[in-house]
Amino acid sequence: MSTRAQGERPSLTAEVRSGTWRSWGGNVSAEPAVTVRPEDSDQVLQVLAEAAAAGLTVRPAGSGHSWSPVVPTEDVLLDTSALSGLVSVDTERQLVTVFAGTTLHELSRLLEEHGLAVANLPDSGHMTVAGAVATGMHGTGLGQPSMAEQVTAMSIATPSGELVSCSETHRPDLLRAARVHLGVLGVVVSVTLQCVSSFRLHCAEFREPLAGLVDGMQERMSGADHFEFSWMPGTSMAHTRILSRLHRLPQDYTRPASPISRALRRADDAVLRTSLTAGLGRVGSLLPRTVNGLNRLESMALSSRRYTDVSYRAFTTARPVRYVCSEYALPLESTADAFRELRDLVDRKGYDLSFPVTVRCSPPDRGLLSPAAGRYTGWIALRQYGRRPHEGFFRAAEEIFAAHGGRPHWGTVHTRTAADLAPQYPGWDEFLALRTELDPQGLLLNAHTRELLGV
Ligand SMILES: Cc1cc2nc3c(=O)[nH]c(=O)nc-3n(C[C@H](O)[C@H](O)[C@H](O)COP(=O)(O)OP(=O)(O)OC[C@H]3O[C@@H](n4cnc5c(N)ncnc54)[C@H](O)[C@@H]3O)c2cc1C
């Protein structure tokens, strides 16, 4: 749609200094002509109208925590960081409305003040609420909903100049589509979430032999509130993480955790589980053939431990080391077979991988384009240190995942396009029809989303 003449520089409402935009992983960047940082829905609508009049496209950006090029634009980058904070709290029904650019960390802290929490979270808290919802972000646990499933209403600024609301009773068709919206239906201004009473989690982490773990994967997933495991390529061991939801106890017992144990855990995270990974990643990038040997060393360093903490602190871990990630959502019953084939591939090809492969699970989602739409899902995430090559491994693994009916996580690296994706989503045509209704001119599309959706 962009009709901007070369070199011409439009001026828009809420414009801020523009520069190179980079994703957290560093693998995606953009040089937008204009960056805007609107502070309310009126300014968002104004920007959309001005961009349309100038023949420019607009891409909203959250925290840039996606590894796929869902954000980049050469036209208008809409920074959502000023659309932040609580809109309203209904403590009785545990319904909370927040501005779309609120990060999950901020959200959790705000909810804690009201005795509330989000039922399930990913392993990082830096992404924004709208960004997380856009790509179908998940945590782990077969009985616990993903972020998009917890959404009960949204308010969306559309290219036609309207602020459209949708909920389970008003425009439920739009809510179904907007649960995983890819940033192509409009600019999300606020999101209402069904929260739960605040809770604590007990976390138990163990080193276990990989073989038995993979054979009993479904049972282990069904037997825990939140279960995941990570396998270090080059080893036959895995690191399991089991989170159990604790009952609410009298005030004396519900201190989040003893400060000493939390301080020790943070030190352990920072020194053993993160700096060691970083250090080994750097050594590995100098001496590639040694990486799997280094993985054996790291795998030994990750010892068993147990601790209790408030839910959002236990769900998330610090991630000071940048990496690139590809993750696939597989039918739960195919996940163990896909993992075995992946392991054979790594052993056969001898890829040097400096980060573990992680396996998680989630229940079916209702979002039309949720990778977990309509089925219990096993997620397999591949990671590689940012400065090391990942393309060959990710591509070969993708063939395995695709053969098992896998759907890519929209925010991670993959090579699927509309032709591969459309047959995998029963709600595909319904989503495309709604997108056309809300944005007939394609104001919100970039090259990547055009390719993904075939428009
Ligand atoms: C360290 C790390 C850990 C991660 N852990 C997990 C995990 O445990 N589980 C998981 O599923 N994923 C995980 N991810 C992936 C991440 O959650 C998703 O890619 C998520 O979409 C990123 O959110 P964001 O706020 O950074 O959005 P961005 O990456 O900035 O944008 C994502 C999409 O949202 C759209 N968007 C953002 N704001 C708006 C808005 N207000 N209105 C309309 N569209 C909008 C953008 O246009 C884009 O299409 C992780 C990523 C990192 C870097």
The ligand as a Tripos MOL2 file, in Angstrom:
@<TRIPOS>MOLECULE
LIG
   53    58     1     0     0
SMALL
NO_CHARGES

@<TRIPOS>ATOM
      1 C1         13.2720  -14.2470   26.1060 C.3       1 LIG1
      2 C2         11.9870  -14.6540   25.4370 C.ar      1 LIG1
      3 C3         11.1790  -15.5980   26.0330 C.ar      1 LIG1
      4 C4          9.9740  -15.9940   25.4140 C.ar      1 LIG1
      5 N1          9.2060  -16.9390   26.0170 N.ar      1 LIG1
      6 C5          8.0520  -17.3390   25.4330 C.ar      1 LIG1
      7 C6          7.2250  -18.3240   26.0490 C.ar      1 LIG1
      8 O1          7.5240  -18.8210   27.1410 O.2       1 LIG1
      9 N2          6.0810  -18.6840   25.4020 N.ar      1 LIG1
     10 C7          5.7240  -18.1430   24.2030 C.ar      1 LIG1
     11 O2          4.7010  -18.5310   23.6520 O.2       1 LIG1
     12 N3          6.4880  -17.2120   23.6020 N.ar      1 LIG1
     13 C8          7.6350  -16.8050   24.1990 C.ar      1 LIG1
     14 N4          8.4030  -15.8440   23.5710 N.ar      1 LIG1
     15 C9          7.9160  -15.2390   22.3140 C.3       1 LIG1
     16 C10         7.0740  -13.9810   22.6210 C.3       1 LIG1
     17 O3          6.2400  -14.1900   23.7030 O.3       1 LIG1
     18 C11         6.1740  -13.5700   21.4890 C.3       1 LIG1
     19 O4          6.9140  -13.4590   20.3270 O.3       1 LIG1
     20 C12         5.3890  -12.2660   21.7850 C.3       1 LIG1
     21 O5          4.5590  -11.9920   20.6950 O.3       1 LIG1
     22 C13         6.2860  -11.0700   22.0200 C.3       1 LIG1
     23 O6          5.5470  -10.0020   22.5350 O.3       1 LIG1
     24 P1          6.0340   -8.4920   22.3100 P.3       1 LIG1
     25 O7          5.2970   -7.6090   23.2350 O.co2     1 LIG1
     26 O8          7.5100   -8.4210   22.3560 O.co2     1 LIG1
     27 O9          5.4950   -8.2240   20.8410 O.3       1 LIG1
     28 P2          6.2980   -7.9130   19.4990 P.3       1 LIG1
     29 O10         7.2500   -9.0180   19.2470 O.co2     1 LIG1
     30 O11         6.8170   -6.5400   19.5290 O.co2     1 LIG1
     31 O12         5.0980   -8.0060   18.4480 O.3       1 LIG1
     32 C14         4.4450   -9.2290   18.2230 C.3       1 LIG1
     33 C15         3.2030   -8.9890   17.3810 C.3       1 LIG1
     34 O13         2.2710   -8.2380   18.1570 O.3       1 LIG1
     35 C16         1.7920   -7.1320   17.4140 C.3       1 LIG1
     36 N5          1.4110   -6.0860   18.3800 N.ar      1 LIG1
     37 C17         2.1160   -5.7000   19.4660 C.ar      1 LIG1
     38 N6          1.3860   -4.7590   20.1460 N.ar      1 LIG1
     39 C18         0.2200   -4.5830   19.4520 C.ar      1 LIG1
     40 C19        -0.9290   -3.7650   19.6420 C.ar      1 LIG1
     41 N7         -1.0640   -2.9450   20.6960 N.pl3     1 LIG1
     42 N8         -1.9210   -3.8630   18.7390 N.ar      1 LIG1
     43 C20        -1.8220   -4.6970   17.6740 C.ar      1 LIG1
     44 N9         -0.7550   -5.4890   17.4570 N.ar      1 LIG1
     45 C21         0.2470   -5.4300   18.3490 C.ar      1 LIG1
     46 C22         2.9570   -6.7630   16.5050 C.3       1 LIG1
     47 O14         2.5490   -6.0230   15.3860 O.3       1 LIG1
     48 C23         3.4390   -8.1700   16.1300 C.3       1 LIG1
     49 O15         2.6340   -8.6780   15.0990 O.3       1 LIG1
     50 C24         9.5960  -15.4260   24.1620 C.ar      1 LIG1
     51 C25        10.4130  -14.4620   23.5650 C.ar      1 LIG1
     52 C26        11.6010  -14.0860   24.1960 C.ar      1 LIG1
     53 C27        12.4920  -13.0780   23.5210 C.3       1 LIG1
@<TRIPOS>BOND
     1     1     2 1
     2     2     3 ar
     3     2    52 ar
     4     3     4 ar
     5     4     5 ar
     6     4    50 ar
     7     5     6 ar
     8     6     7 ar
     9     6    13 1
    10     7     8 2
    11     7     9 ar
    12     9    10 ar
    13    10    11 2
    14    10    12 ar
    15    12    13 ar
    16    13    14 ar
    17    14    15 1
    18    14    50 ar
    19    15    16 1
    20    16    17 1
    21    16    18 1
    22    18    19 1
    23    18    20 1
    24    20    21 1
    25    20    22 1
    26    22    23 1
    27    23    24 1
    28    24    25 2
    29    24    26 1
    30    24    27 1
    31    27    28 1
    32    28    29 2
    33    28    30 1
    34    28    31 1
    35    31    32 1
    36    32    33 1
    37    33    34 1
    38    33    48 1
    39    34    35 1
    40    35    36 1
    41    35    46 1
    42    36    37 ar
    43    36    45 ar
    44    37    38 ar
    45    38    39 ar
    46    39    40 ar
    47    39    45 ar
    48    40    41 1
    49    40    42 ar
    50    42    43 ar
    51    43    44 ar
    52    44    45 ar
    53    46    47 1
    54    46    48 1
    55    48    49 1
    56    50    51 ar
    57    51    52 ar
    58    52    53 1
@<TRIPOS>SUBSTRUCTURE
     1 LIG1         1 GROUP 0 **** ****
